Amino acid sequence: MTKRYFYNISILFLFFLPALAIHQSAHAAFPVTERIPYSDFKKLIQEDKLEEVILDSLTIKGILKAEEWQKVKKSVTTVKVDDPDLIKELVAHNIKFSAAAPANGGWQQNLFLLWFIPMIIFLIMMTRLRRGATGAGLMSIGKSRANLYIDKDTGVTFDDVAGVDEAKEELKEVIDYLQNPQKYQRLGGKIPKGVLLVGPTGTGKTLLAKAVAGEAKVPFFSISGSGFVEMFVGVGAARVRDLFAQGQAKAPCIIFIDEIDAVGKVRAAAPISGGHEERENTLNQLLVEMDGFDTRKGVILMAATNRPEILDPALLRPGRFDRHILVDRPDIKGREEILKVHCKNVKLGKGVDIKIIAARTPGFVGADLANVVNEAALLAARVGNEAVGMDNFEEAINRGIAGLEKKKRVMSKKEQEIIAYHESGHALVAESVPGADKVHRISIIPRGIAALGYTLQLPTEDRYLLTRSELLDRLAVLLGGRVAEEIHFNEISTGAQNDLERATDIALSMVREYGMSEKMGPMTFQNGKKPQFWDIGFRTGRELSEEVSKEIDSEVKKIIFDTHVRVKDILAKNKDRLQIIAKLLMEKEVVEGDELRKIISENIPIQKKESPA
């Protein structure tokens, strides 16, 4: 809020306080009144406790005589009865009496207006100030809060989007629908009502939607799914109606709802009153509006989510969201294109190779790659470089994978030795089994929150399937650190906790999901959909018997124990190399993959790469 806003608030209070003072002073002028029975009123007359009596058509008001210590006179009131002797008694006790003035004059009778009118003015001005500060007044709470971009206001075209070529091709058809609807309508085709962009976080779903609007040169309404949710009942449904009304008025246009899972979750079988019921009402209104609007006018609804599994089926059926477009993690070629886009305005050094950077960032999405480029530029600027070098990109990638380097953390010599042997065990096993990725770097410098050291492996290509032997090799690499500690120290530490957790997950998935257990056979024992809180009383998936669960646990244990024996055999046969690598790590703290392979290939013969049994 600006200084102008606080200035206006101050003016309002200066206006409001005098009205409050008038009200308080006016009430101070009147005695405090108590309602009593007529019999008690007559008793006060007999006891000479009344100073004055005011007669009205319906009531009688008496002002009591004040004591010396009382600052405000008290008064009583009673219902008027037919009593001819009342006036005589008042005269006899020397009490002043009078009739009440008519109700059409005097500022006392208009005191309510003097208090009420300033309050109304105050509320009106507060509403206007709120509209100026937040863009929405009290009367516009049911209005849509979508941001409207006209024509090229989005500032994004397909030139700004890379690495998602299939999604771009699908969306180019949407642009053609908006620009040439007759081309499709002449053959009886209907423009799709909705396009749902699905994919992991950071893959560029929102960017794609803006690019579609920028390319089509049509109005673009953008709102988050949480923008429909409010504390007031019915506001979400009202905002949905208003959003679609605005879209129809601006047709042809695109309506984009980001993070639609905030409002489009699966509806409960037995709705729970409160916030969930309000969210479901909003979803119901969205379904109704999607059924009702006319696509011939060129209004297309787009939405994005990274959690499609929790969306209501009614939202995903044909006739609502007709197109489901996957915006997946980019492959190596896609990562290269994304890096080129983000490096346009970055001064690169001579030795920088975008292809190598793309190869060293498997699994990175567009947001991750943008962060790598930005971090590399910041690192180069910090040390005063004239351009961003390859070493800056390497450090930026390491930060993205393992976290910030903590060189100043004080560690004992014993702990450094344990970590060195642990990481050497990982690296040596990774270079000894055929299905593991190549080792790129070993380090015993702590990084991130909990990593005391790390062994970085980089795949030579993007993989979408894994064989049983490859999974067993990965499991072996995970156990390599713990086994190395056993061999050298005859002791184990807590450093392998994460390795054991990941190894157990792999073995469990092999048995329960992939059917890779010889004993259990080609079967899956996955329980299916996990029950949600609204599924209480309903059984989902397949229940497993105690006997089957016991056999699954036994098979998981067997896979891990067999792999443990295999890894122990590998490291025992290469104990000399394990010591050489660990000592080198303690001296240099970081050993590159090429240097590791050179050590392995020299003098001491190493066991041939073996496949799992």
C-alpha positions as CSV (number, residue, x, y, z in Angstrom):
1,M,0.0,0.0,0.0
2,T,1.2,3.5,-0.9
3,K,1.7,6.6,1.2
4,R,-1.4,8.0,-0.6
5,Y,-3.5,5.1,0.8
6,F,-2.4,5.8,4.4
7,Y,-3.0,9.6,3.9
8,N,-6.6,8.9,2.8
9,I,-7.2,6.6,5.8
10,S,-6.0,9.5,8.0
11,I,-8.5,11.9,6.4
12,L,-11.3,9.4,6.9
13,F,-10.6,9.1,10.6
14,L,-10.4,12.9,11.0
15,F,-13.9,13.0,9.5
16,F,-15.2,10.1,11.5
17,L,-14.0,11.2,15.0
18,P,-16.1,14.4,15.2
19,A,-19.2,12.4,14.5
20,L,-18.2,10.0,17.2
21,A,-17.6,12.9,19.6
22,I,-21.1,14.4,18.8
23,H,-22.7,11.0,19.5
24,Q,-20.9,10.7,22.9
25,S,-21.5,14.2,24.0
26,A,-25.2,14.0,23.1
27,H,-25.6,10.8,25.0
28,A,-23.8,12.3,28.0
29,A,-26.4,15.1,28.1
30,F,-29.2,12.5,28.6
31,P,-29.7,10.7,31.9
32,V,-29.2,7.0,32.1
33,T,-32.7,5.5,31.9
34,E,-34.1,2.4,33.7
35,R,-37.5,0.9,32.9
36,I,-39.6,0.2,36.1
37,P,-43.2,-0.8,36.9
38,Y,-45.8,1.9,37.4
39,S,-46.2,0.9,41.1
40,D,-42.5,1.6,41.7
41,F,-42.8,4.9,39.9
42,K,-45.6,5.9,42.3
43,K,-43.5,4.9,45.2
44,L,-40.7,7.2,44.1
45,I,-43.1,10.1,44.1
46,Q,-44.2,9.3,47.6
47,E,-40.6,9.2,48.7
48,D,-39.8,12.6,47.1
49,K,-37.0,11.0,45.0
50,L,-38.1,12.6,41.7
51,E,-36.9,16.0,40.5
52,E,-38.8,16.2,37.2
53,V,-41.4,14.2,35.3
54,I,-41.9,14.3,31.5
55,L,-45.3,13.0,30.2
56,D,-45.6,11.4,26.8
57,S,-48.5,9.9,25.0
58,L,-47.4,6.4,25.8
59,T,-44.7,6.6,28.5
60,I,-43.8,8.6,31.6
61,K,-40.2,9.6,32.3
62,G,-38.9,10.6,35.7
63,I,-35.6,12.2,36.4
64,L,-34.2,11.2,39.8
65,K,-32.7,13.7,42.2
66,A,-28.9,13.5,42.0
67,E,-26.6,12.9,44.9
68,E,-23.6,15.2,45.4
69,W,-21.1,12.5,44.2
70,Q,-23.1,11.7,41.1
71,K,-22.0,13.4,37.8
72,V,-24.8,12.0,35.6
73,K,-28.5,12.1,36.6
74,K,-30.3,8.9,36.4
75,S,-33.9,8.6,35.1
76,V,-36.6,6.0,35.0
77,T,-39.4,5.3,32.6
78,T,-42.7,3.5,32.9
79,V,-45.7,2.8,30.8
80,K,-48.4,5.5,31.0
81,V,-51.7,4.3,32.7
82,D,-55.0,6.1,33.2
83,D,-54.4,7.8,36.6
84,P,-56.4,11.1,37.1
85,D,-54.7,11.7,40.5
86,L,-51.1,11.7,39.1
87,I,-50.9,15.5,38.4
88,K,-52.3,16.2,41.9
89,E,-49.6,14.0,43.5
90,L,-46.9,15.7,41.5
91,V,-48.1,19.2,42.6
92,A,-48.4,18.0,46.2
93,H,-44.8,16.8,46.2
94,N,-43.5,19.9,44.4
95,I,-42.2,17.9,41.4
96,K,-41.8,19.8,38.1
97,F,-43.7,18.2,35.2
98,S,-44.1,18.8,31.5
99,A,-45.3,17.2,28.3
100,A,-42.7,15.8,25.8
101,A,-42.0,17.8,22.7
102,P,-43.3,16.6,19.3
103,A,-41.0,14.1,17.5
104,N,-40.6,16.3,14.4
105,G,-38.1,18.9,15.7
106,G,-34.9,19.3,17.8
107,W,-31.4,18.0,17.1
108,Q,-31.9,15.4,19.9
109,Q,-34.6,13.6,17.8
110,N,-32.3,13.6,14.8
111,L,-29.3,12.3,16.7
112,F,-29.5,8.9,15.0
113,L,-29.1,10.5,11.6
114,L,-26.1,12.6,12.8
115,W,-24.4,9.3,13.8
116,F,-25.7,7.1,10.9
117,I,-24.9,9.3,8.0
118,P,-21.1,9.7,8.8
119,M,-20.9,5.9,9.2
120,I,-22.4,5.4,5.7
121,I,-20.0,7.9,4.2
122,F,-17.1,6.3,6.0
123,L,-18.0,2.8,4.6
124,I,-18.4,4.1,1.1
125,M,-15.0,5.8,1.1
126,M,-13.3,2.8,2.7
127,T,-14.7,0.6,-0.2
128,R,-13.4,3.0,-2.8
129,L,-10.0,3.1,-1.1
130,R,-9.9,-0.7,-1.0
131,R,-10.8,-0.8,-4.7
132,G,-7.9,1.6,-5.4
133,A,-5.4,-0.4,-3.3
134,T,-6.4,-4.0,-4.3
135,G,-8.4,-3.5,-7.5
136,A,-11.6,-4.9,-6.0
137,G,-14.3,-3.4,-4.0
138,L,-16.7,-4.9,-1.5
139,M,-19.4,-5.1,-4.1
140,S,-17.1,-6.8,-6.7
141,I,-16.2,-9.8,-4.5
142,G,-18.0,-12.2,-6.9
143,K,-16.1,-10.7,-10.0
144,S,-13.4,-12.8,-11.6
145,R,-9.8,-11.9,-10.7
146,A,-8.4,-13.1,-14.0
147,N,-5.6,-11.1,-15.6
148,L,-6.5,-10.0,-19.1
149,Y,-3.8,-9.8,-21.8
150,I,-4.8,-8.2,-25.1
151,D,-3.1,-9.4,-28.3
152,K,0.6,-9.3,-27.7
153,D,0.5,-8.3,-24.1
154,T,1.6,-11.8,-23.0
155,G,5.1,-11.0,-24.5
156,V,5.6,-14.7,-25.3
157,T,5.7,-16.6,-28.6
158,F,6.7,-20.1,-29.6
159,D,10.2,-18.8,-30.2
160,D,10.5,-18.4,-26.4
161,V,9.5,-22.1,-25.8
162,A,11.9,-24.9,-26.5
163,G,12.2,-28.6,-25.7
164,V,8.5,-29.5,-26.0
165,D,8.1,-29.9,-29.8
166,E,5.2,-32.4,-29.6
167,A,3.2,-30.1,-27.3
168,K,3.9,-27.1,-29.6
169,E,2.6,-29.0,-32.6
170,E,-0.6,-29.9,-30.9
171,L,-1.1,-26.3,-29.7
172,K,-0.5,-24.9,-33.2
173,E,-3.8,-26.6,-34.2
174,V,-5.5,-24.6,-31.4
175,I,-4.1,-21.4,-32.9
176,D,-5.4,-22.5,-36.3
177,Y,-8.8,-23.1,-34.8
178,L,-8.9,-19.6,-33.4
179,Q,-7.7,-17.9,-36.6
180,N,-9.6,-20.1,-39.2
181,P,-12.6,-21.7,-37.5
182,Q,-14.5,-22.0,-40.8
183,K,-11.8,-24.4,-42.1
184,Y,-12.9,-27.0,-39.6
185,Q,-16.6,-26.2,-39.3
186,R,-17.2,-26.6,-43.1
187,L,-16.6,-30.3,-42.7
188,G,-18.8,-30.6,-39.6
189,G,-16.0,-30.6,-37.1
190,K,-16.3,-28.8,-33.7
191,I,-13.6,-26.8,-32.1
192,P,-12.4,-28.5,-28.9
193,K,-13.7,-26.9,-25.8
194,G,-10.8,-27.5,-23.5
195,V,-7.1,-28.3,-23.6
196,L,-5.4,-29.7,-20.5
197,L,-1.7,-29.3,-20.2
198,V,-0.3,-32.1,-18.0
199,G,3.3,-32.5,-16.8
200,P,5.8,-32.2,-14.0
201,T,6.5,-28.9,-12.3
202,G,8.7,-26.5,-14.2
203,T,8.3,-28.0,-17.7
204,G,6.7,-24.8,-19.1
205,K,3.0,-25.4,-19.1
206,T,2.1,-21.8,-18.2
207,L,4.6,-20.5,-20.7
208,L,3.1,-22.6,-23.5
209,A,-0.4,-21.3,-22.8
210,K,0.9,-17.7,-23.0
211,A,2.7,-18.5,-26.2
212,V,-0.5,-19.8,-27.7
213,A,-2.3,-16.5,-26.9
214,G,0.7,-14.5,-28.2
215,E,0.8,-16.5,-31.5
216,A,-3.0,-16.4,-32.0
217,K,-3.1,-12.6,-31.2
218,V,-6.3,-13.1,-29.2
219,P,-7.3,-11.9,-25.7
220,F,-5.9,-14.1,-23.0
221,F,-7.6,-14.5,-19.5
222,S,-5.2,-16.0,-16.9
223,I,-6.2,-17.0,-13.4
224,S,-5.0,-19.5,-10.8
225,G,-7.3,-22.2,-9.6
226,S,-7.0,-20.8,-6.1
227,G,-8.3,-17.5,-7.3
228,F,-11.8,-18.9,-7.3
229,V,-11.6,-19.9,-3.6
230,E,-12.8,-17.4,-1.0
231,M,-14.0,-17.5,2.6
232,F,-17.5,-16.4,1.5
233,V,-20.0,-19.1,0.4
234,G,-20.9,-18.9,-3.3
235,V,-18.1,-16.6,-4.3
236,G,-16.2,-19.3,-6.2
237,A,-19.2,-20.1,-8.4
238,A,-19.9,-16.4,-9.0
239,R,-16.4,-15.9,-10.2
240,V,-16.6,-18.8,-12.5
241,R,-19.8,-17.4,-14.1
242,D,-18.2,-13.9,-14.4
243,L,-15.0,-15.3,-16.0
244,F,-16.9,-17.2,-18.7
245,A,-19.2,-14.1,-19.3
246,Q,-16.1,-12.0,-19.9
247,G,-14.7,-14.6,-22.2
248,Q,-17.9,-14.7,-24.3
249,A,-17.8,-10.9,-24.5
250,K,-14.1,-10.9,-25.7
251,A,-14.5,-13.9,-28.1
252,P,-12.4,-15.2,-29.8
253,C,-10.2,-15.6,-26.8
254,I,-8.4,-18.1,-24.5
255,I,-9.3,-18.7,-20.9
256,F,-6.4,-20.2,-18.9
257,I,-6.7,-21.7,-15.4
258,D,-3.4,-22.5,-13.9
259,E,-3.1,-25.2,-11.2
260,I,-6.7,-26.3,-11.9
261,D,-6.3,-29.1,-9.3
262,A,-6.9,-26.5,-6.6
263,V,-10.6,-26.3,-7.7
264,G,-11.0,-29.5,-9.7
265,K,-10.3,-32.3,-7.2
266,V,-12.4,-35.5,-7.2
267,R,-15.7,-34.8,-5.5
268,A,-16.4,-36.8,-2.3
269,A,-19.0,-39.6,-2.3
270,A,-20.3,-38.1,1.0
271,P,-19.6,-34.3,0.9
272,I,-18.3,-32.9,4.1
273,S,-19.8,-29.5,5.0
274,G,-17.5,-26.5,5.1
275,G,-14.7,-25.6,2.8
276,H,-14.8,-28.8,0.7
277,E,-18.5,-28.3,0.0
278,E,-17.8,-24.8,-1.3
279,R,-15.0,-26.1,-3.5
280,E,-17.3,-28.7,-5.0
281,N,-19.9,-26.0,-5.7
282,T,-17.3,-24.1,-7.6
283,L,-16.3,-27.2,-9.5
284,N,-20.0,-27.9,-10.3
285,Q,-20.4,-24.4,-11.7
286,L,-17.2,-24.8,-13.8
287,L,-18.7,-28.1,-15.3
288,V,-21.9,-26.3,-16.1
289,E,-20.2,-23.4,-17.7
290,M,-18.0,-25.7,-19.9
291,D,-21.2,-27.4,-21.1
292,G,-23.0,-24.1,-21.8
293,F,-20.5,-21.9,-23.7
294,D,-20.5,-21.9,-27.5
295,T,-17.2,-22.9,-29.1
296,R,-18.4,-21.4,-32.4
297,K,-17.6,-18.0,-31.0
298,G,-14.0,-19.1,-30.5
299,V,-13.6,-19.4,-26.8
300,I,-11.1,-22.1,-25.8
301,L,-10.5,-23.1,-22.2
302,M,-6.9,-24.1,-21.3
303,A,-5.8,-25.5,-18.0
304,A,-2.6,-26.8,-16.4
305,T,-1.8,-29.3,-13.7
306,N,1.0,-31.5,-12.4
307,R,-1.5,-33.7,-10.6
308,P,-3.9,-35.1,-13.2
309,E,-4.6,-38.2,-11.1
310,I,-6.6,-36.2,-8.5
311,L,-8.8,-34.4,-11.0
312,D,-12.5,-35.2,-11.2
313,P,-13.4,-37.6,-14.1
314,A,-16.3,-35.3,-15.1
315,L,-13.8,-32.6,-15.8
316,L,-11.7,-34.8,-18.0
317,R,-14.3,-36.4,-20.2
318,P,-14.7,-35.6,-23.9
319,G,-16.9,-32.5,-24.4
320,R,-15.1,-30.6,-21.6
321,F,-11.3,-31.1,-21.7
322,D,-11.1,-32.8,-25.2
323,R,-7.4,-32.6,-25.5
324,H,-4.8,-33.8,-23.0
325,I,-1.3,-32.6,-23.9
326,L,1.7,-34.0,-22.1
327,V,4.4,-31.5,-21.4
328,D,7.1,-33.9,-20.3
329,R,10.7,-33.6,-19.1
330,P,12.9,-32.7,-22.1
331,D,15.3,-35.2,-23.6
332,I,19.0,-34.3,-24.3
333,K,18.1,-32.5,-27.6
334,G,15.3,-30.6,-25.8
335,R,17.6,-29.6,-23.0
336,E,20.1,-28.3,-25.5
337,E,17.4,-26.2,-27.2
338,I,16.2,-24.8,-23.8
339,L,19.7,-23.9,-22.8
340,K,20.2,-22.0,-26.1
341,V,17.1,-20.0,-25.3
342,H,18.3,-19.1,-21.8
343,C,21.8,-18.4,-23.0
344,K,20.8,-15.8,-25.6
345,N,21.5,-12.9,-23.3
346,V,24.4,-14.5,-21.4
347,K,28.1,-13.8,-22.4
348,L,29.6,-17.3,-22.8
349,G,33.3,-18.2,-22.6
350,K,35.1,-19.9,-25.5
351,G,35.2,-23.3,-23.9
352,V,31.5,-23.5,-23.2
353,D,29.8,-26.4,-25.0
354,I,26.0,-26.4,-24.7
355,K,25.8,-30.1,-25.7
356,I,28.0,-31.2,-22.8
357,I,25.9,-29.2,-20.4
358,A,22.7,-30.8,-21.8
359,A,24.3,-34.3,-21.4
360,R,25.2,-33.5,-17.8
361,T,21.7,-32.5,-16.8
362,P,19.5,-35.6,-17.2
363,G,16.1,-35.2,-15.6
364,F,16.3,-31.4,-15.5
365,V,13.2,-29.5,-16.6
366,G,13.1,-26.0,-18.2
367,A,12.9,-24.2,-14.8
368,D,16.0,-26.2,-13.6
369,L,18.0,-25.3,-16.7
370,A,17.0,-21.7,-16.4
371,N,18.3,-21.7,-12.9
372,V,21.6,-23.4,-13.9
373,V,22.2,-20.7,-16.5
374,N,21.4,-18.0,-14.0
375,E,23.5,-19.5,-11.2
376,A,26.5,-19.9,-13.6
377,A,26.2,-16.2,-14.6
378,L,26.1,-15.2,-10.9
379,L,29.1,-17.3,-10.0
380,A,31.1,-15.9,-12.9
381,A,30.2,-12.3,-11.9
382,R,31.1,-13.0,-8.2
383,V,34.7,-13.8,-9.1
384,G,35.0,-11.0,-11.6
385,N,35.1,-13.1,-14.8
386,E,34.5,-11.4,-18.2
387,A,32.4,-14.3,-19.4
388,V,30.7,-17.4,-18.1
389,G,33.0,-20.4,-18.3
390,M,32.4,-24.2,-18.3
391,D,33.6,-24.4,-14.7
392,N,30.8,-22.0,-13.6
393,F,28.3,-24.2,-15.3
394,E,29.8,-27.3,-13.6
395,E,29.4,-25.7,-10.2
396,A,25.9,-24.5,-11.0
397,I,24.9,-28.1,-12.0
398,N,26.5,-29.5,-8.8
399,R,24.5,-27.0,-6.7
400,G,21.3,-28.0,-8.5
401,I,21.9,-31.7,-7.8
402,A,23.6,-31.8,-4.4
403,G,23.1,-28.3,-2.9
404,L,25.5,-25.6,-1.8
405,E,29.1,-26.6,-1.0
406,K,30.1,-26.3,2.7
407,K,33.9,-26.2,2.7
408,K,34.0,-24.5,6.1
409,R,32.2,-27.3,8.0
410,V,34.7,-28.7,10.6
411,M,34.9,-32.5,10.5
412,S,37.2,-34.9,12.3
413,K,39.8,-36.9,10.5
414,K,38.0,-40.1,11.4
415,E,34.7,-38.9,9.9
416,Q,36.5,-37.7,6.7
417,E,38.1,-41.2,6.4
418,I,34.7,-42.9,6.8
419,I,33.1,-40.7,4.2
420,A,36.1,-41.2,1.8
421,Y,35.8,-45.0,2.0
422,H,32.0,-44.8,1.7
423,E,32.1,-42.8,-1.5
424,S,35.0,-44.8,-2.9
425,G,32.9,-47.9,-2.4
426,H,30.0,-46.4,-4.4
427,A,32.4,-45.4,-7.2
428,L,34.3,-48.6,-7.5
429,V,31.1,-50.8,-7.6
430,A,29.6,-48.4,-10.2
431,E,32.7,-48.9,-12.5
432,S,32.6,-52.7,-11.9
433,V,29.0,-53.6,-12.9
434,P,27.8,-53.3,-16.5
435,G,24.4,-51.7,-15.9
436,A,25.5,-48.7,-13.8
437,D,26.0,-45.2,-15.2
438,K,29.5,-43.8,-15.5
439,V,31.0,-42.0,-12.5
440,H,31.4,-38.3,-13.3
441,R,32.8,-37.0,-10.0
442,I,33.5,-38.2,-6.4
443,S,33.6,-35.6,-3.6
444,I,33.8,-35.6,0.2
445,I,32.9,-31.9,0.5
446,P,29.6,-31.6,2.4
447,R,26.8,-30.2,0.3
448,G,23.2,-29.2,0.9
449,I,21.3,-30.2,4.1
450,A,22.5,-33.7,4.8
451,A,25.0,-34.8,2.1
452,L,28.4,-35.3,3.7
453,G,29.8,-36.5,0.4
454,Y,28.5,-37.7,-3.0
455,T,29.3,-39.8,-6.0
456,L,27.9,-38.2,-9.2
457,Q,26.9,-40.6,-12.0
458,L,25.8,-39.3,-15.4
459,P,23.9,-41.5,-17.9
460,T,25.3,-41.7,-21.4
461,E,21.8,-41.5,-22.9
462,D,18.2,-40.9,-21.8
463,R,16.5,-44.1,-20.6
464,Y,12.8,-44.9,-20.4
465,L,13.0,-48.6,-19.5
466,L,15.2,-50.6,-17.1
467,T,15.9,-54.3,-17.2
468,R,16.1,-56.5,-14.1
469,S,19.9,-56.8,-14.3
470,E,20.2,-53.0,-14.5
471,L,18.0,-52.6,-11.4
472,L,20.2,-55.1,-9.6
473,D,23.3,-53.2,-10.7
474,R,21.8,-49.9,-9.3
475,L,21.0,-51.6,-6.1
476,A,24.6,-52.9,-5.9
477,V,26.0,-49.3,-6.3
478,L,23.7,-48.1,-3.5
479,L,25.1,-50.8,-1.2
480,G,28.7,-50.2,-2.2
481,G,29.2,-47.4,0.4
482,R,28.1,-49.5,3.4
483,V,30.0,-52.6,2.3
484,A,33.2,-50.5,1.9
485,E,32.8,-49.4,5.5
486,E,32.4,-53.0,6.6
487,I,35.5,-54.2,4.8
488,H,37.9,-51.5,5.9
489,F,36.6,-50.6,9.4
490,N,34.8,-53.8,10.4
491,E,32.1,-51.3,11.5
492,I,29.2,-49.5,9.9
493,S,27.9,-45.9,10.3
494,T,24.7,-44.0,9.9
495,G,25.8,-42.5,6.6
496,A,24.2,-45.2,4.6
497,Q,20.6,-44.5,5.8
498,N,19.5,-42.9,2.5
499,D,21.2,-45.5,0.4
500,L,19.4,-48.3,2.3
501,E,16.1,-46.6,1.9
502,R,16.5,-46.2,-1.8
503,A,17.8,-49.8,-2.2
504,T,14.8,-51.2,-0.3
505,D,12.4,-49.2,-2.5
506,I,14.0,-50.7,-5.6
507,A,13.8,-54.2,-4.3
508,L,10.2,-53.7,-3.2
509,S,9.2,-52.3,-6.6
510,M,10.8,-55.3,-8.3
511,V,8.7,-57.7,-6.3
512,R,5.4,-55.9,-5.9
513,E,5.1,-53.9,-9.1
514,Y,7.4,-55.3,-11.9
515,G,7.0,-59.0,-11.4
516,M,10.8,-59.5,-11.3
517,S,10.8,-62.2,-8.5
518,E,11.3,-65.8,-9.5
519,K,9.4,-67.1,-6.6
520,M,6.4,-64.7,-6.8
521,G,6.3,-65.0,-10.6
522,P,5.0,-62.5,-13.2
523,M,2.4,-60.9,-10.9
524,T,1.9,-57.5,-9.5
525,F,0.8,-57.0,-5.9
526,Q,0.3,-53.3,-6.0
527,N,-2.8,-52.3,-4.0
528,G,-4.1,-50.0,-6.7
529,K,-5.5,-46.6,-5.8
530,K,-4.7,-45.5,-2.3
531,P,-7.8,-44.7,-0.3
532,Q,-8.5,-41.0,0.3
533,F,-10.1,-39.6,3.4
534,W,-13.5,-39.5,1.7
535,D,-13.3,-43.3,0.9
536,I,-13.8,-44.3,4.6
537,G,-15.9,-47.5,4.6
538,F,-15.0,-48.3,1.0
539,R,-12.3,-50.9,0.0
540,T,-10.1,-49.9,-2.9
541,G,-7.5,-52.1,-4.7
542,R,-6.7,-55.7,-3.9
543,E,-6.1,-56.8,-0.3
544,L,-3.1,-59.0,0.3
545,S,-3.2,-62.0,2.7
546,E,-0.7,-62.3,5.5
547,E,0.9,-65.2,3.8
548,V,1.5,-63.3,0.5
549,S,2.8,-60.2,2.4
550,K,5.2,-62.4,4.3
551,E,6.5,-64.0,1.0
552,I,6.9,-60.5,-0.5
553,D,9.0,-59.4,2.5
554,S,11.0,-62.6,2.2
555,E,11.8,-62.0,-1.5
556,V,12.7,-58.3,-0.9
557,K,15.1,-59.4,1.9
558,K,16.6,-62.1,-0.4
559,I,17.3,-59.7,-3.2
560,I,19.0,-57.2,-0.9
561,F,21.0,-59.9,0.9
562,D,22.1,-61.6,-2.3
563,T,23.2,-58.2,-3.7
564,H,25.1,-57.5,-0.5
565,V,27.1,-60.7,-0.9
566,R,27.8,-59.8,-4.5
567,V,29.0,-56.3,-3.6
568,K,31.2,-57.6,-0.8
569,D,32.9,-60.0,-3.2
570,I,33.6,-57.2,-5.7
571,L,35.1,-54.9,-3.1
572,A,37.1,-57.6,-1.4
573,K,38.8,-58.5,-4.7
574,N,39.6,-54.8,-5.3
575,K,40.5,-53.8,-1.7
576,D,43.8,-52.2,-2.9
577,R,42.1,-49.9,-5.4
578,L,39.5,-49.0,-2.7
579,Q,42.3,-47.8,-0.4
580,I,44.1,-45.9,-3.2
581,I,40.9,-44.1,-4.2
582,A,39.9,-43.3,-0.6
583,K,43.4,-41.9,0.2
584,L,43.4,-39.7,-2.9
585,L,39.9,-38.4,-1.9
586,M,41.2,-37.5,1.5
587,E,44.1,-35.5,-0.1
588,K,42.2,-33.8,-2.9
589,E,38.6,-33.9,-1.6
590,V,37.3,-34.2,-5.2
591,V,38.3,-36.8,-7.8
592,E,37.0,-36.6,-11.4
593,G,35.7,-39.6,-13.3
594,D,38.5,-39.8,-15.8
595,E,41.1,-39.8,-13.0
596,L,39.1,-42.6,-11.2
597,R,39.1,-44.7,-14.4
598,K,42.8,-44.2,-14.9
599,I,43.5,-45.5,-11.3
600,I,41.3,-48.5,-12.0
601,S,43.0,-49.3,-15.3
602,E,46.6,-49.1,-14.0
603,N,48.9,-51.8,-12.6
604,I,46.5,-53.7,-10.2
605,P,44.3,-56.0,-12.3
606,I,40.6,-55.4,-11.6
607,Q,37.9,-57.9,-11.8
608,K,36.0,-58.0,-15.1
609,K,32.6,-56.3,-15.1
610,E,30.2,-59.0,-14.1
611,S,26.5,-59.3,-14.6
612,P,24.1,-60.3,-11.8
613,A,23.2,-63.9,-11.4
